[in-house]
């Protein structure tokens, strides 16, 4: 293979791009981080987003390493492009770009994006309700101080349901079992019940989600957003859940039917929800007022992966490994199946 030009538009990975250039003498790296929305140019001034410089870089690029948000028109500017890697685990935000509609091979960072931090958030969300912190927050806001209203249970012995036992889902399962919880979950690739698999006590096929919902004290959504999962946490799922069960969403807001969620919470069919995402978030829309107003719902602004000071290193290692594979003509890891949506 001759010289390979790699363009990087991913400030989250830091300014030092030696993790790319050091892979092989054949690699030429072009720093296009200046084009990322919100990125502050270095002293001395690089070209502004949309300038000719970005187009010049893309015109030479055979490989793109892109972060979030993904710029429009990258495929059109990159006639030599063969492969694009995305720093996000989910690729739903790629679906609206011309990269998705191109013939370019796409890979994602699933399994390498702050899995432990997100799993800790899910476990903390469960403990928030289990140990009465939710009721304490409500009483404080109301100027009350009483033991009435607390519905306490221990995490030990409770059941954590995990929808989507991929990289993040398996880490949720690991931490939950370490806390003494029973874990059941779903995985699309599973066709029959599997005991003690993927870090869970029991894994069921994806079409048996209602069984997982019915058996769970806490139901965590970790699945990828696809045509099949859009709105699939719906009224049927909420009807199957226990009255004291809690929904936790660390995936994509569009996977939850928010009308059905609001109705279920308001009617007391489930105890509450902890949402790190909401419908329309990636499009820049604000959350619907009911999500912020209902005291049974705790809403955070997609921060579950935060606090991991070493988050970028697994992303660098994954891309470096894939670049070595690309140079050696080996199969890439995490190739996106556009038909499946991940």
C-alpha positions in Angstrom: 0.0 0.0 0.0 1.2 3.5 -0.9 1.1 6.6 1.3 -2.2 6.9 3.2 -3.6 10.3 4.0 -5.6 10.5 7.2 -7.7 13.6 8.1 -8.7 14.1 11.7 -11.7 16.2 12.7 -12.1 15.0 16.3 -10.9 17.5 19.0 -12.1 15.2 21.7 -9.0 13.1 21.0 -6.7 16.0 21.8 -4.2 18.0 19.7 -1.4 15.3 19.7 -2.1 13.2 16.7 1.1 11.0 17.1 -1.2 8.0 17.9 -2.1 8.2 14.2 1.2 9.2 12.6 3.3 6.8 14.6 1.4 3.7 13.3 3.4 3.5 10.1 5.8 5.7 7.9 3.2 5.5 5.1 0.7 7.5 7.1 0.3 11.2 6.5 -1.9 13.0 9.1 -3.8 16.2 8.4 -5.1 18.1 11.4 -8.5 19.4 10.5 -9.7 19.9 14.0 -10.1 23.6 13.3 -13.2 22.7 11.3 -15.0 21.1 14.2 -18.0 23.2 15.5 -17.0 25.1 18.6 -13.3 24.3 18.4 -11.0 27.2 19.3 -8.3 27.8 16.7 -4.7 27.6 17.9 -2.7 30.8 18.3 -1.5 31.9 14.9 -4.8 31.3 13.3 -5.9 28.3 11.3 -8.6 28.6 8.6 -12.2 28.9 9.7 -14.7 26.2 9.3 -16.0 25.9 5.7 -12.9 27.5 4.3 -11.0 26.1 1.3 -8.4 24.6 3.6 -10.8 21.9 4.8 -11.9 21.1 1.3 -8.2 20.8 0.3 -7.5 18.4 3.2 -10.6 16.3 2.4 -9.7 16.1 -1.3 -6.6 14.2 -0.3 -8.0 12.1 2.5 -8.3 8.3 2.1 -9.3 7.9 5.8 -11.3 10.2 8.0 -11.4 10.2 11.8 -14.5 12.3 12.8 -16.0 13.3 16.1 -19.4 14.6 17.1 -21.1 16.6 15.6 -20.3 15.3 12.1 -19.9 18.0 9.5 -22.1 18.0 6.5 -20.8 17.3 3.1 -17.6 15.4 4.1 -18.2 12.6 1.5 -18.8 15.2 -1.2 -15.5 16.9 -0.3 -13.6 13.6 -0.2 -13.5 11.9 -3.5 -10.6 9.6 -2.5 -12.3 8.5 0.8 -12.4 4.8 1.5 -13.0 4.6 5.3 -14.4 6.9 7.9 -14.2 6.2 11.7 -16.6 7.8 14.2 -15.6 8.5 17.8 -19.1 7.8 19.0 -20.5 4.4 20.0 -23.8 5.2 18.3 -24.0 6.1 14.6 -27.6 7.5 14.5 -26.1 11.0 14.0 -24.2 9.8 10.9 -27.5 8.7 9.3 -28.4 12.3 8.3 -25.0 13.0 6.6 -23.7 12.2 3.1 -21.2 9.7 4.7 -24.2 7.4 5.4 -25.4 7.5 1.8 -22.0 7.0 0.3 -20.0 3.8 -0.4 -17.5 4.6 2.2 -16.8 2.0 4.9 -17.9 3.3 8.3 -16.7 2.1 11.7 -17.8 3.2 15.1 -16.3 3.3 18.6 -18.9 1.0 20.3 -17.5 -0.7 23.3 -14.7 1.9 23.8 -16.7 5.0 24.8 -16.8 5.6 28.6 -18.6 2.3 29.2 -17.7 2.2 32.9 -18.7 5.8 33.5 -22.1 5.3 31.8 -22.6 2.0 33.7 -21.8 3.9 37.0 -24.5 6.4 36.1 -27.0 3.6 35.5 -26.2 2.1 38.9 -26.4 5.5 40.6 -29.8 6.1 39.0 -31.0 2.8 40.4 -29.6 3.6 43.9 -31.2 7.1 43.7 -34.6 5.5 43.8 -33.7 2.4 45.8 -32.2 4.2 48.7 -34.8 7.0 49.0 -32.8 9.9 47.6 -35.6 10.6 45.1 -38.1 11.1 47.9 -35.6 13.1 49.9 -35.1 15.5 47.0 -38.9 15.9 46.7 -39.4 16.5 50.4 -36.6 19.1 50.4 -38.2 21.0 47.5 -41.6 20.9 49.4 -40.1 22.0 52.7 -40.9 18.7 54.3 -38.8 16.4 56.6 -40.5 13.1 57.4 -40.0 9.4 57.0 -43.4 9.1 55.2 -43.3 8.3 51.5 -40.0 6.4 51.4 -40.2 3.2 49.4 -36.9 1.6 50.3 -35.2 -1.5 48.9 -31.7 -2.7 48.6 -29.9 -3.1 45.3 -28.7 -6.5 46.6 -31.3 -9.0 45.5 -33.0 -6.6 43.1 -33.2 -7.3 39.4 -31.5 -5.1 36.8 -32.9 -5.4 33.3 -30.6 -4.4 30.5 -32.0 -3.8 27.0 -29.0 -4.2 24.7 -26.1 -6.2 26.1 -23.4 -4.6 24.0 -20.3 -3.0 25.4 -22.1 -0.5 27.7 -24.8 -3.0 28.5 -22.3 -5.6 29.6 -20.6 -3.1 31.8 -23.9 -2.2 33.4 -24.4 -6.0 34.0 -20.9 -6.3 35.5 -21.3 -3.5 38.0 -24.9 -4.5 38.9 -23.8 -8.1 39.7 -20.9 -6.7 41.7 -23.6 -4.8 43.8 -25.4 -8.1 44.4 -28.1 -7.6 41.8 -29.6 -10.2 39.5 -29.2 -9.2 35.8 -31.4 -10.2 32.9 -31.2 -8.6 29.5 -31.7 -8.8 25.7 -29.4 -9.1 22.8 -30.4 -9.0 19.1 -28.0 -11.8 18.1 -29.4 -14.2 20.7 -32.1 -16.6 19.4 -32.7 -18.7 22.5 -32.4 -18.0 26.3 -28.8 -18.1 27.4 -27.9 -18.5 31.1 -24.8 -16.7 32.5 -23.8 -15.0 29.2 -22.6 -11.5 28.3 -22.2 -10.7 32.0 -25.8 -11.4 32.8 -27.6 -14.1 34.7 -29.9 -14.6 31.7 -29.9 -13.3 28.2 -33.1 -13.4 26.1 -33.8 -12.7 22.4 -34.7 -9.0 21.7 -38.3 -9.9 20.9 -38.8 -11.0 24.5 -38.4 -7.5 25.9 -41.7 -7.7 27.7 -40.5 -10.6 29.8 -37.4 -8.6 30.8 -39.6 -5.6 31.6 -41.9 -7.6 33.8 -39.1 -9.2 35.8 -37.0 -6.0 36.4 -36.9 -3.6 39.3 -34.8 -1.3 37.1 -34.9 -1.3 33.3 -31.8 0.2 31.6 -31.9 1.1 27.9 -28.5 0.6 26.3 -29.4 -0.4 22.8 -28.5 1.3 19.5 -31.0 3.6 17.8 -32.3 1.8 14.7 -35.5 1.6 12.8 -36.5 -1.3 15.0 -35.7 0.4 18.3 -37.2 3.8 17.6 -40.0 4.2 20.1 -39.9 0.5 21.1 -40.0 1.4 24.9 -43.7 2.0 24.5 -47.0 1.6 26.4 -46.8 -2.2 26.2 -43.4 -2.1 28.0 -44.6 0.2 30.7 -47.7 -1.9 31.1 -45.5 -5.0 31.7 -43.3 -3.3 34.3 -43.8 -3.5 38.0 -45.5 -0.6 39.6 -42.4 0.3 41.6 -40.0 -0.2 38.7 -37.8 2.6 37.3 -36.8 3.2 33.7 -33.2 4.4 33.0 -32.2 5.6 29.6 -28.5 6.0 28.6 -29.0 5.3 24.9 -31.0 7.6 22.7 -34.1 9.5 23.6 -35.9 8.4 20.4 -36.0 4.9 21.7 -38.5 5.8 24.3 -42.1 6.7 23.5 -42.2 9.8 25.6 -46.0 10.2 25.5 -46.3 6.7 26.9 -43.6 7.3 29.5 -45.3 10.5 30.7 -48.7 8.8 30.9 -47.2 5.8 32.8 -45.4 8.0 35.3 -48.4 10.3 35.8 -50.8 7.4 36.2 -48.4 5.6 38.7 -48.0 2.6 36.5 -44.2 2.8 37.1 -42.4 4.6 39.9 -40.3 6.9 37.8 -37.5 7.4 35.3 -33.9 8.6 35.0 -33.2 10.0 31.6 -29.8 11.1 30.3 -31.2 11.6 26.8 -34.5 12.8 25.3 -36.1 12.9 21.9 -34.7 15.6 19.7 -31.6 16.2 21.7 -29.1 15.5 18.9 -31.0 17.9 16.7 -30.5 20.6 19.2 -34.1 20.7 20.5 -34.9 21.3 24.2 -36.6 18.6 26.2 -40.4 18.7 26.4 -41.5 20.5 29.5 -43.2 17.5 31.1 -39.8 15.7 31.4 -38.4 18.5 33.5 -41.6 19.2 35.4 -42.7 15.8 36.6 -41.0 15.1 40.0 -40.9 11.3 39.2 -38.5 12.0 36.3 -34.9 12.9 36.8 -33.4 14.4 33.6 -29.8 15.1 32.9 -28.2 16.7 29.8 -26.4 13.6 28.3 -23.6 13.7 30.9 -23.5 10.0 31.8 -20.1 9.5 30.1 -18.5 12.5 31.8 -15.8 12.4 34.5 -13.7 9.7 32.8 -10.4 11.6 32.4 -9.0 8.7 30.4 -11.9 8.4 28.0 -9.9 9.4 24.9 -7.3 6.7 25.3 -9.5 3.7 24.4 -10.7 5.7 21.4 -7.2 6.3 20.3 -6.2 2.7 20.7 -9.3 1.5 18.8 -8.6 3.8 15.8 -4.8 2.9 15.9 -5.6 -0.8 15.8 -8.1 -0.3 13.0 -5.6 1.8 11.0 -3.0 -0.9 11.3 -5.6 -3.4 10.1 -6.4 -1.1 7.2 -2.7 -0.8 6.2 -2.3 -4.6 6.5 -5.4 -5.4 4.5 -7.1 -7.0 7.5 -10.8 -6.8 8.4 -11.7 -3.7 10.4 -13.3 -3.8 13.9 -16.8 -2.3 14.5 -17.8 -2.0 10.8 -21.2 -0.4 10.6 -24.0 -2.4 9.0 -26.2 0.3 7.5 -29.1 -2.1 7.1 -29.0 -2.8 10.9 -28.2 0.8 11.8 -25.1 0.1 13.9 
